Amino acid sequence: MIFQLYERLIFPNPELAEPDGLLALGGDLTANRLLLAYQHGIFPWYSDDTPILWYSPHERFVLYPNELRISKSMRQVLRSDRFKVTVNQNFEAVINACSVVPREGQNGTWITNDMKHAYINLHRLGYAHSYEVWQNDELVGGLYGVHTGRVFCGESMFSKVSNASKIALIALVTKGLYELVDCQVYTEHLESMGAKFISRQAYLQELQANT
């Protein structure tokens, strides 16, 4: 059953989500609603031609920091000092880059203008963060996401040169701030770095334990 959201700040039980994870539609992207969503394992994912859609997948693709795998070749890249990593230095540039980077199997972007404004607002409030990767003073990669307690919910990443997004993720995971990184979408390169699927129930338990 898909629930319709109105002005009241409330979400249905995530266990009631459809098989594809779709739980509800409607509502808004105010900071209070977004934070409530993340605290309950729910996130928005939609496009300009649909209403706001809220998802709570039955499985979550996550990375535990102590299970991070860094390949030998990646360690060599990290030691090369070819890249510089900063945190929260240019959130808007990162989210803009994520919105335009081509995605295999996708037409267009789910990072709509309304989504950009909403997450930029969360950033200004201190809840959304960006990791920027620079090469020769050019922004070549990065990621952004939302923290709820000691869980970081990754939203998107981009890379203009090889390995840039991996460097951003490694910087995030090794900073020591989080017990869990929610990667949301499966990719082979994230799996190669140690990400794995856990059940929604296990994910919600992690949220409860670390919020």
Summary of the structure (lengths in Angstrom):
residues: 211
radius of gyration: 16.8
end to end distance: 28.2
largest distance: 52.0
contacts: 651
relative contact order: 0.18
helix: 34%
strand: 27%
